[in-house]
Amino acid sequence: MQGLIEQFVKEKQYLKNVTAKTVRFYYNLLNALIRTIGSAEPSALNKTRLNECPIKLREDGLSAISCNTYISGINSFLTRLYENGHTAEHLRLKEL
């Protein structure tokens, strides 16, 4: 999934003109997602495993507002995975 993350961030950086700070944010949140789900493959993504991510972030001390910011970024990545055929279902996390 690392290649998919790289492509996602490049598109955000060059096509959406996000800042270097936003690029770092995307890398941080997507690496947190991979650590939480324990797999680097899009096929490993499902609702149950995705719901573990905000739980883990909250256990690690992130506020609900910060967690919602991570969720927004993760949802953007999940949308890209779905639109490009890497997942069969359009997965989304609900904000807290």
N, C-alpha and C positions, 0 to 999 in steps of 0.2 A: 504494500500500500504506500510505501515511501515515494515511489515514482508518481503515484496519483496525487499525493500531497504536494510534491514539487511542482507538478503541472498546475494544480489548483492555485498555489501561491504565485506562480509566475503569471498566470492569467489575471489574478487580482492586482499584481504589481504593475504589469504593463498594459493591460486592457482597461482596468478600473482606476489606475493611477493611485493606488493606496500608498501610504507613507511607509518608511522603513520600520517605524514603530508598529504599524499594523501588520506588516510582514512577520515581524518577530512574534506578535500576538498569535497569528494564525499557526505558526510553527509550534508555539507553546501549547496551544489548546488541542491541536491535532495529535501531538505527541502524548498529551495527557489522555486523550481518547484511546490511543493504541495501548498505553500502559493499563488502562482500566479494563478494556475488553480482552486483553491478553493475547491478541492476535493481530497480525499485520495484513490480513486479507479481508477484502470487502465482503466476502461470503460469510465471514464470522459475525457480521452485524445483524442484530435482530433487536426487537423492542426491549426484551428483558435485559440484554447485555448493555444496550444504550442507556437504560435507566440506571445502571450502576454508576455511570459517569457523574451525574450531578450528586449522587449520594456520596461518592468518594471525594468529590470536590468540597462538599459541605463538611465531611469528616476531617478533611485537611485544613479546615478553618476559613474557607472562602465564604464571604457574605452571600446572601441570596441575590443581591444586585450583581455582584461579580460573577456569580454562577450563571445568571441569566445572560450576561455578556458572552460567556463561554458557550452557552447553549445556542445563542444566535449564530456564532461562528461555526459551530458544529453543524447546525442546520443548513447553513450555506454550503458546506462541504458535502453533506448528505444529498442535497438537491443536485449538486454537480455529479455525484456518483450515479444517481438515478437517471438524470438526463443523458448521461453518456453510456448507459447500459451496464454499469458495473454492479447494480443491485436490481433485483426484480421488483422490489417494493419501494415506494417513496417513503423512507423512514424519516421521522421528525421527533424531536424532543420537545416536550411542553415546558414553557417557562415556569419558574417557581412562583 
